[in-house]
Amino acid sequence: MNAQNDLISVLNQLIGTCKDGEEGFRTAANSVKQNDLKVLFHSYSEQRAQFASELQAEVVQLGGQPETSGSLTGAFHRGWTNLKAMVVGGDEGAIIAECERGEDAARDAYEEALRRELAADVHAILNRQFASVREAHDRIRALELAVTH
């Protein structure tokens, strides 16, 4: 696989990750009762939609076909699938924990992508998005710790 196709593949994997996060956070926002959590999760859902859109534009610019849906494999998808199961019970602590698990996978996906040889402009986009993913992860982790203690 040439470098451009490899980059397109990496970006499409991250698009899937972002789409999964968008859907997962939307599910979480629609499932919690506390208004501040609804607002927070809704904002993260919108953020991930924006990230996916930005990455899709990069794939098009590289001449590739951008991913349009979430991933169907890996820990990230399983985490958001688990969230859907938790929603049925309506346990906000469990929902937060599943969001945190999903964010672990998102963080790992960005770290893996950033270890690759990337063009400076793509690296800058991923680095900026990764900073926001890390911030969301840390905030959700703090919420999870607050709920469990």
Summary of the structure (lengths in Angstrom):
residues: 149
radius of gyration: 15.4
end to end distance: 48.9
largest distance: 49.8
contacts: 484
relative contact order: 0.16
helix: 83%
strand: 0%
